[in-house]
Amino acid sequence: MKVPANYHGYEGRSHSLWYADAQTKNQYPWFETAFMDTPLRATSRTMEPFAFDPHHESRAAVSQGMMMHQVAWLFSPLGIGDLDEFISR
């Protein structure tokens, strides 16, 4: 669902769904996560936190060290029984 921007241009937040072995090597459940710009970088995004597709910038964000982007919402596994809560959010 997309909402119209407020008078400051803010559109809200978005999250990503990743199929990854983010917590246990070689186990691939679906995870919900989100990203943000590093606080050391002056940006003016209309959406924060924001979704990131798995590519080189997002891989850098999940690595250790100071990067241009970082994880704003820890990788949270989605369970089959928990989908109602996820969908309502």
PyRosetta script that sets phi, psi and omega in degrees:
from pyrosetta import init, pose_from_sequence

init()
pose = pose_from_sequence("MKVPANYHGYEGRSHSLWYADAQTKNQYPWFETAFMDTPLRATSRTMEPFAFDPHHESRAAVSQGMMMHQVAWLFSPLGIGDLDEFISR")
pose.set_psi(1, 132.2)
pose.set_omega(1, 179.0)
pose.set_phi(2, -112.9)
pose.set_psi(2, 131.5)
pose.set_omega(2, 179.5)
pose.set_phi(3, -106.2)
pose.set_psi(3, 152.5)
pose.set_omega(3, 178.0)
pose.set_phi(4, -66.2)
pose.set_psi(4, 149.5)
pose.set_omega(4, 178.6)
pose.set_phi(5, -65.3)
pose.set_psi(5, 147.1)
pose.set_omega(5, 175.1)
pose.set_phi(6, -79.5)
pose.set_psi(6, -176.3)
pose.set_omega(6, -175.2)
pose.set_phi(7, -68.3)
pose.set_psi(7, -12.0)
pose.set_omega(7, 173.9)
pose.set_phi(8, -93.5)
pose.set_psi(8, -3.5)
pose.set_omega(8, -179.0)
pose.set_phi(9, 92.2)
pose.set_psi(9, -1.8)
pose.set_omega(9, -178.5)
pose.set_phi(10, -73.7)
pose.set_psi(10, 128.5)
pose.set_omega(10, -178.4)
pose.set_phi(11, -103.0)
pose.set_psi(11, -5.5)
pose.set_omega(11, 179.9)
pose.set_phi(12, 113.1)
pose.set_psi(12, -142.8)
pose.set_omega(12, -176.8)
pose.set_phi(13, -136.3)
pose.set_psi(13, 160.8)
pose.set_omega(13, 175.5)
pose.set_phi(14, -142.2)
pose.set_psi(14, 156.8)
pose.set_omega(14, -179.8)
pose.set_phi(15, -129.0)
pose.set_psi(15, 163.1)
pose.set_omega(15, 179.1)
pose.set_phi(16, -109.2)
pose.set_psi(16, 150.3)
pose.set_omega(16, 168.8)
pose.set_phi(17, -110.6)
pose.set_psi(17, 122.4)
pose.set_omega(17, -179.4)
pose.set_phi(18, -121.7)
pose.set_psi(18, 137.7)
pose.set_omega(18, 170.8)
pose.set_phi(19, -99.8)
pose.set_psi(19, 104.3)
pose.set_omega(19, -169.7)
pose.set_phi(20, -152.7)
pose.set_psi(20, 164.1)
pose.set_omega(20, 171.5)
pose.set_phi(21, -97.3)
pose.set_psi(21, 56.4)
pose.set_omega(21, -172.9)
pose.set_phi(22, -71.3)
pose.set_psi(22, -24.7)
pose.set_omega(22, -177.3)
pose.set_phi(23, -116.5)
pose.set_psi(23, -34.4)
pose.set_omega(23, 179.7)
pose.set_phi(24, -131.6)
pose.set_psi(24, 124.2)
pose.set_omega(24, -177.7)
pose.set_phi(25, -56.7)
pose.set_psi(25, 133.4)
pose.set_omega(25, 177.5)
pose.set_phi(26, 67.8)
pose.set_psi(26, 14.1)
pose.set_omega(26, 171.0)
pose.set_phi(27, -116.6)
pose.set_psi(27, 120.3)
pose.set_omega(27, -168.9)
pose.set_phi(28, -116.9)
pose.set_psi(28, 80.3)
pose.set_omega(28, 170.2)
pose.set_phi(29, -89.9)
pose.set_psi(29, 174.7)
pose.set_omega(29, 173.2)
pose.set_phi(30, -83.1)
pose.set_psi(30, 138.5)
pose.set_omega(30, 178.2)
pose.set_phi(31, -125.3)
pose.set_psi(31, 146.7)
pose.set_omega(31, 169.2)
pose.set_phi(32, -100.7)
pose.set_psi(32, 137.1)
pose.set_omega(32, 177.8)
pose.set_phi(33, -154.2)
pose.set_psi(33, 171.6)
pose.set_omega(33, 176.9)
pose.set_phi(34, -152.0)
pose.set_psi(34, 163.5)
pose.set_omega(34, -174.7)
pose.set_phi(35, -129.8)
pose.set_psi(35, 161.8)
pose.set_omega(35, 175.4)
pose.set_phi(36, -146.1)
pose.set_psi(36, 162.1)
pose.set_omega(36, 174.8)
pose.set_phi(37, -74.6)
pose.set_psi(37, 150.9)
pose.set_omega(37, 177.0)
pose.set_phi(38, -61.5)
pose.set_psi(38, 142.2)
pose.set_omega(38, 178.8)
pose.set_phi(39, -61.7)
pose.set_psi(39, -18.0)
pose.set_omega(39, -179.5)
pose.set_phi(40, -80.9)
pose.set_psi(40, -4.3)
pose.set_omega(40, -177.5)
pose.set_phi(41, -113.7)
pose.set_psi(41, 121.0)
pose.set_omega(41, 179.2)
pose.set_phi(42, -75.5)
pose.set_psi(42, 114.8)
pose.set_omega(42, 178.7)
pose.set_phi(43, -135.6)
pose.set_psi(43, 163.4)
pose.set_omega(43, 174.9)
pose.set_phi(44, -134.5)
pose.set_psi(44, 81.6)
pose.set_omega(44, 178.7)
pose.set_phi(45, -84.8)
pose.set_psi(45, 149.8)
pose.set_omega(45, 175.4)
pose.set_phi(46, -87.2)
pose.set_psi(46, -10.9)
pose.set_omega(46, -179.2)
pose.set_phi(47, -140.1)
pose.set_psi(47, 123.7)
pose.set_omega(47, 176.3)
pose.set_phi(48, -156.4)
pose.set_psi(48, 130.4)
pose.set_omega(48, 0.4)
pose.set_phi(49, -67.6)
pose.set_psi(49, 166.6)
pose.set_omega(49, -175.4)
pose.set_phi(50, -128.9)
pose.set_psi(50, 158.7)
pose.set_omega(50, 177.4)
pose.set_phi(51, -79.6)
pose.set_psi(51, 148.9)
pose.set_omega(51, 178.0)
pose.set_phi(52, -137.1)
pose.set_psi(52, 127.2)
pose.set_omega(52, 172.7)
pose.set_phi(53, -73.3)
pose.set_psi(53, 152.5)
pose.set_omega(53, 176.4)
pose.set_phi(54, -66.8)
pose.set_psi(54, 104.5)
pose.set_omega(54, 175.1)
pose.set_phi(55, -152.8)
pose.set_psi(55, -170.7)
pose.set_omega(55, -171.2)
pose.set_phi(56, -60.2)
pose.set_psi(56, -37.8)
pose.set_omega(56, -179.9)
pose.set_phi(57, -68.4)
pose.set_psi(57, -40.5)
pose.set_omega(57, 179.7)
pose.set_phi(58, -72.3)
pose.set_psi(58, -34.1)
pose.set_omega(58, 176.0)
pose.set_phi(59, -62.3)
pose.set_psi(59, -38.9)
pose.set_omega(59, 176.8)
pose.set_phi(60, -64.8)
pose.set_psi(60, -36.9)
pose.set_omega(60, -178.4)
pose.set_phi(61, -65.6)
pose.set_psi(61, -31.6)
pose.set_omega(61, -179.5)
pose.set_phi(62, -90.7)
pose.set_psi(62, -4.6)
pose.set_omega(62, 178.2)
pose.set_phi(63, -82.7)
pose.set_psi(63, 167.0)
pose.set_omega(63, 177.4)
pose.set_phi(64, -78.8)
pose.set_psi(64, 145.8)
pose.set_omega(64, 179.7)
pose.set_phi(65, 114.3)
pose.set_psi(65, 169.5)
pose.set_omega(65, -178.6)
pose.set_phi(66, -86.8)
pose.set_psi(66, 118.1)
pose.set_omega(66, -179.5)
pose.set_phi(67, -124.5)
pose.set_psi(67, 177.7)
pose.set_omega(67, -179.6)
pose.set_phi(68, -69.4)
pose.set_psi(68, -27.9)
pose.set_omega(68, 179.1)
pose.set_phi(69, -127.7)
pose.set_psi(69, 155.8)
pose.set_omega(69, 177.9)
pose.set_phi(70, -143.7)
pose.set_psi(70, 165.2)
pose.set_omega(70, 179.6)
pose.set_phi(71, -73.1)
pose.set_psi(71, 127.6)
pose.set_omega(71, 177.9)
pose.set_phi(72, -100.2)
pose.set_psi(72, -26.3)
pose.set_omega(72, -179.0)
pose.set_phi(73, -129.3)
pose.set_psi(73, 115.7)
pose.set_omega(73, -177.6)
pose.set_phi(74, -56.8)
pose.set_psi(74, 151.2)
pose.set_omega(74, 179.6)
pose.set_phi(75, -61.3)
pose.set_psi(75, 113.1)
pose.set_omega(75, -178.9)
pose.set_phi(76, -111.4)
pose.set_psi(76, 119.1)
pose.set_omega(76, -178.9)
pose.set_phi(77, -66.9)
pose.set_psi(77, 142.7)
pose.set_omega(77, 176.7)
pose.set_phi(78, -99.6)
pose.set_psi(78, 122.5)
pose.set_omega(78, 178.3)
pose.set_phi(79, -100.6)
pose.set_psi(79, 150.5)
pose.set_omega(79, -179.5)
pose.set_phi(80, -55.4)
pose.set_psi(80, -42.1)
pose.set_omega(80, -178.8)
pose.set_phi(81, -74.0)
pose.set_psi(81, -13.1)
pose.set_omega(81, -176.9)
pose.set_phi(82, -101.7)
pose.set_psi(82, 9.3)
pose.set_omega(82, -174.1)
pose.set_phi(83, -68.3)
pose.set_psi(83, -30.2)
pose.set_omega(83, 178.7)
pose.set_phi(84, -61.0)
pose.set_psi(84, -44.7)
pose.set_omega(84, 178.9)
pose.set_phi(85, -64.1)
pose.set_psi(85, -42.2)
pose.set_omega(85, 178.7)
pose.set_phi(86, -61.9)
pose.set_psi(86, -46.3)
pose.set_omega(86, -178.4)
pose.set_phi(87, -65.6)
pose.set_psi(87, -39.8)
pose.set_omega(87, 179.9)
pose.set_phi(88, -68.8)
pose.set_psi(88, -26.4)
pose.set_omega(88, 177.9)
pose.set_phi(89, -73.2)
pose.dump_pdb("model.pdb")
